[in-house]
Amino acid sequence: MRSQDVGLPPRIQLLSCGREMNQPIATPCIKVCAVSGQSGLCIGCGRTLGEIAAWGGLSDADRRRIMDELPRRLEAVRAES
């Protein structure tokens, strides 16, 4: 699946799916950092401020769970505008 197929910037697709199995999941940050007042989500990556702050200490399972939710979250953030 290509990043444009799910409506994500290419960088998010590459970081979430293009990693080697023994490496930790990289951040989905695309350096577009602004939090929506309506949803509380970053308009660049779709994470909450708490998730962003905790990212470095999260387990791979927690990071994967969040990464799996990002496409839906980003769609919701874009629908707000």
Stockholm file with secondary structure:
# STOCKHOLM 1.0

chainA/1-81         MRSQDVGLPPRIQLLSCGREMNQPIATPCIKVCAVSGQSGLCIGCGRTLGEIAAWGGLSDADRRRIMDELPRRLEAVRAES
#=GR chainA/1-81 SS CCHHHHTCCHHHHHHHHSSCTTSCCCCCCCSCCCBCTTTCBBTTTCCBHHHHHHGGGSCHHHHHHHHHHHHHHHHHHHHHC
#=GC SS_cons        CCHHHHTCCHHHHHHHHSSCTTSCCCCCCCSCCCBCTTTCBBTTTCCBHHHHHHGGGSCHHHHHHHHHHHHHHHHHHHHHC
//
